[in-house]
Every structure is written in C-alpha cells, then in structure tokens.
Amino acid sequence: MATRVIIVRHGQSTYNAQKRIQGRCDESVLTDLGQAQAHKVAAALRDVAIDAVYHSPLQRATQTAQLIAQELGTIPTPNPDEHLREIDLPLWEKLTKQEVVEQFPAAYHQWKTEPYEFCMDVNGQAHYPVRSLYAQAQTFWQNLLPQHTDQTVLIVAHNGINRCLLMSAIGMHPSRYQSIQQSNCCISILNFTGGWGDAVQLESLNQLAHMGLAVPEPRPPHNQLRLLLVRHGETDWNKASRFQGIKDIPLNEHGRFQASKAAEYLVDVPFNAAVTSPLSRSKETAEIILQHHAGVTLDVEPDLKEIGHGLWEGKLSTEIQTEYGELLAQWLAQPETVQMPEGENLKDVWDRAVVAWEAIVKRLTPGEPKTVLVAAHDAVNKVIICALLGLEPKNFWNIKQGNGAVTVVDYPQGAGDQPVLQAMNLTTFQGSGILDQTTAGAL
C-alpha cells in the first residue's frame, strides 16, 4: 500500500433534511443529526493513523471535518481544497427535488439516466456538470498523490465529488455517475499502489455500520430488487495462500466464525430467496446466514463456482512463483491476458458468472420487491462487480472482496434498469474496524 485514502461524505445538512439541491450553494449547514453523525465517524476512525486531512471549503463539509478532528484530537489540521467542491448545478440550487422534477422534467430524466450527456445552459454557455466534476476529481488526485506516498489521507467532501473521486481512481466512465451510492457520513476506502495512473484498489464502498446501519436504506422502489453478494468465509487454503479454484475446500473454523458474524449482521434483512455456488465453502456460508431466515430456499447455480486455476490448484503462491514465475507476474499485472494452464481465463469466468447473475436478476424481478442472498467467490464476485460498474476484465484487481464480505446491489426498477452499487466489501461486523483485515491469500 503506497497511499490509503479514506473518503467520507459530510453529515446530514439542513438542505439534505429539506430535500433541497445543494450543489455549490453554501447556505446549508449541519443539522444536529449531521453533527452526531460526524462524531460517529470520528469513533470509527479512532484506531486509524491519519497523516493528512483535506476537505471541501463548503460549510457542511468543513464542519464535518472539523468535528472529526476535534473528536480525535490527534490528526493533522484539516486543509480546505477547492478541488473538493460539490458538483455545480447552478439552475437547480436551493430548489427541492420535487420542484426540479416539476420544472425541469426532461433535464431531470437525463440527469438520472444519461449523466454524462446532462447539460445546463448557463448564461448562454453549455455546462456539463458531471464531465466537469470528473475532470476536477482527476486533477485532485494528480495534485494529492505525489505529496502523500506511504501515508493515510482522510477526505471529507460531498456526494457528487466523492463519486467522481472513486470512479476516476478505478477507471469507471463518468456515464456511470448514478451507479454508486454515497450516504451521509459513509466511509469508502481506496488503496493506491503508486502515483496517478498506477493500479488502485477499491477496498470498500459506503460503509455505514458506524452509523448503526448494516446496509444502506433502499430508496422507494417501483419494482425494486436488492441482491446481497457475499464471499465465502476463510478456508485453510486461503490462509496458507494456496490456490483453490474449483477444488472443493471447506470453511475452516475462522471461516465459520466469519459466516456466523455475517449472519448476525444480516439478521434483520428480510431475504426472499438465496442462491449459491455449488462449492461447499460458499454453500456453507449461505446456510449459516440463512439459519436466521426460516423458509428461504437455497438454490445452487453451477456457473457461480470459482475460477478454474487448472494446474495451479493446490499449489502455494511460492510454488507457483517458482514454476510459473512469468505467468504469475502477468496474472498480477494484466490478469485479462492470462490463460490458466489447463484452466480458465477471466473472460471464461466473466461470461458464465455475469450471465448467471443476470439470469438471477431477470428471474426474480417479477412481482413484489425482493431481497436475495447470493454466495460465491473472490474472482466471481469481482467480475460481477466490474460488470455492474461498466469496467472490464483488466480492472479485476481494482475490486477487493474479503472473506465473508457483503456487497449490496440494487435494481430500482428491476431487470433492465441500471444497477446501483449501494455498498461493497463490508467486513466491519467481523470486529476489525473499517479496514478489511481478512486473509489476503490466493483465490
């Protein structure tokens, strides 16, 4: 890890509470609830050593950053940065969402469905808010990263700019602006391996456990489908960094503990259906979670099984380094180019896993809103998440999936609608704080 960046959205503001569009308007300040949320973020960050703090100069973000710093007492003085200002929506600022829908129906529809093309006429000039904000985020990273090698940086900003910071870091196109969620005082984490343009890992997205929420509240749906994608708990082969692939390796005791903690964490989630990989480590993880959900049938989907590593299966990382050093280096740098010896490549996994996921979505969309548990594997989960975000197999390592981790995906209008990644790689319920401390072993 060269630079870890912890990204926080400001606490609830007066305009949030009134459902008003804020943009760059600086009239809005934290509510009492927003201040309480900031204190909860500080508590969640208490065990993390922070080397620098940057925040938007707008009041609601400045207040949040200052409250966090005051509560912790040990972190550097927060620095305002102009490149962390919120998205610029001059024609909509101060209006309620309902007023915007009524006064600008076509523009609002485009904002929700084609944010990259969304344009405002400002004093006779064409203004593209999302494109401009995305470029602003890229400039921020280019300025920040050279100053903070091997450090941990805290950023406190806004919904829109946070989305663009995350998207630009991992290579998402700005057309996917509406595809990820940032709740008030959520925590998201990026791990940069070097400077701008080098590999970046999205460790987690929209953590809310410190706010007392297991998963983000669903928005009012017309026909909503929510899927909770869970990676299986730890195995002995995970712990030893031994490649397992399609070998049917069971959970170890710690893996069962992770699954039981996930079960406790999701006890109040009303599952309507569940699907698992046929491999026992995923199946047992799902079964442990479903112990609190009587009557939910667990279906098996063969195409959710882990990537087939072929001749690498059963070998330690060190053994593969000795026997297949060049190919292993290629796998870590350009995974999309690697054909596993007598096994699969990422396109094989992508094609079967994404098709299986889409079939689950299509099958479960009709009727009332549903919540579905899907239990699978590291590589399978990564390619599904990449596909949901408009990424490609080359982005495989941009996504982290810890043992027992929970990812939340919503389809607000059901199959055919653009999905929203509400939260990703949630592991705090395992007792390790906001950082994913699960085994960083082989797949």
Sequence and secondary structure as in RCSB ss.txt:
>XXXX:A:sequence
MATRVIIVRHGQSTYNAQKRIQGRCDESVLTDLGQAQAHKVAAALRDVAIDAVYHSPLQRATQTAQLIAQELGTI
PTPNPDEHLREIDLPLWEKLTKQEVVEQFPAAYHQWKTEPYEFCMDVNGQAHYPVRSLYAQAQTFWQNLLPQHTD
QTVLIVAHNGINRCLLMSAIGMHPSRYQSIQQSNCCISILNFTGGWGDAVQLESLNQLAHMGLAVPEPRPPHNQL
RLLLVRHGETDWNKASRFQGIKDIPLNEHGRFQASKAAEYLVDVPFNAAVTSPLSRSKETAEIILQHHAGVTLDV
EPDLKEIGHGLWEGKLSTEIQTEYGELLAQWLAQPETVQMPEGENLKDVWDRAVVAWEAIVKRLTPGEPKTVLVA
AHDAVNKVIICALLGLEPKNFWNIKQGNGAVTVVDYPQGAGDQPVLQAMNLTTFQGSGILDQTTAGAL
>XXXX:A:secstr
  EEEEEEE   BHHHHHTB  TT     B HHHHHHHHHHHHHTTTS   EEEE SSHHHHHHHHHHHHHH SS
   EE GGG     TTTTT BHHHHHHH HHHHHHHHH TTT  EEETTEEE HHHHHHHHHHHHHHHHGGG TT
EEEEEEE HHHHHHHHHHHHT  GGGGGGB   TT EEEEEESSSTTS EEEEEEEE GGGT SS      SS E
EEEEEE   BHHHHHTB  TTS   B HHHHHHHHHHHHHTTTS   EEEE SSHHHHHHHHHHHTTSTT  EEE
 GGGS    GGGTT BHHHHHHHSHHHHHHHHH GGG B TTS BHHHHHHHHHHHHHHHHHHH SSS EEEEEE
E HHHHHHHHHHHTT  GGGGGGB   TT EEEEEETTSTTS  EEEEEEE GGGTTTTS  S     
